[in-house]
Amino acid sequence: MTTGIAAPQTAAHAVLTDHRGLVLLVNPAYKNRWHLPGGYLRPGELPSAAVTREITEELAITPALPPAPAVIAWAPHGGDRLLLYYAAELNTEQARSMQIDGHELVGFRWCAPTALDEWLHPAIADRARLALEASRRGQTLFLEPHRPSQ
């Protein structure tokens, strides 16, 4: 039954940094581009629980994430998507002990925030930088895509 009401896919990602301020990027086996850790929510799952679950499954660490995302983004291109970005700093032990699962992820790397455009889709790089800034300010930002001028 079609209701005419948007039913977006919802995903939660983490913008994780180390003590130097470098951002953790992951290399998913099923994508041709680097990404941020995280993934889609399961039915009834809280976004914070979903991103923590994904990171634990894929990297064998459990980061301490804030209770609210730093960025909430609406991405209607290619289907409605609601994307939540949590920002947090990993402690030294977590940054040192990460292990990829070898199934969903085939690698990870650290990247300077100024170089995110080299590795991530431009929209994701922008959201990651905004998440870092919003987190520093204790804010949550809501982003909608720009509408073309009429």
Residue, then its C-alpha position, 0 to 999 in steps of 0.5 A: m500500500t502506497t501512503g504518499i508518506a516518505a519512509p526513508q532508509t536511515a543510516a548512522h555513521a561515526v566521525l571518529t578521530d584520534h588524539r592528533g585530530l585525524v579522521l578514521l576512514v574505512n574501505p568497505a568491500y562492497k563500495n568503490r570509495w572510502h567511507l566513514p564507519g557505520g551503516y543502516l539501522r535495523p527495524g526499531e534500532l536506535p541510531s546511536a545503538a546502530v552505529t555502535r553495533e556497526i563499529t563493534e562488528e567491523l572494527a572490534i572496538t566500542p567507542a563512547l559516542p555522544p547521546a545526540p548526533a552532530v549532524i542530521a542530513w536529509a539525502p533524497h537523491g537515489g531514494d529518501r535517506l536520513l543520515l546521522y553523524y556522531a563525532a567522537e575521539l577514540n582513546t589511544e587503546q581503541a585507536r591501536s587495537m582496531q581490527i577489520d572484520g575482513h568481510e564488510l571492511v577490507g581496510f582503514r586509514w587515518c586522514a587529516p580533515t583537510a584531505l577528506d575530499e581526496w578519499l570521500h564522496p564530497a557530500i560525505a566529506d562536507r558532513a564529516r567536517l561539519a560534524l567535527e565543528a558541530s561537536r566542538r560547539g556542542q551542537t546538532l546541525f540539520l542539513e537539507p540539500h540546496r534547492p536550485s534557484q527558480 
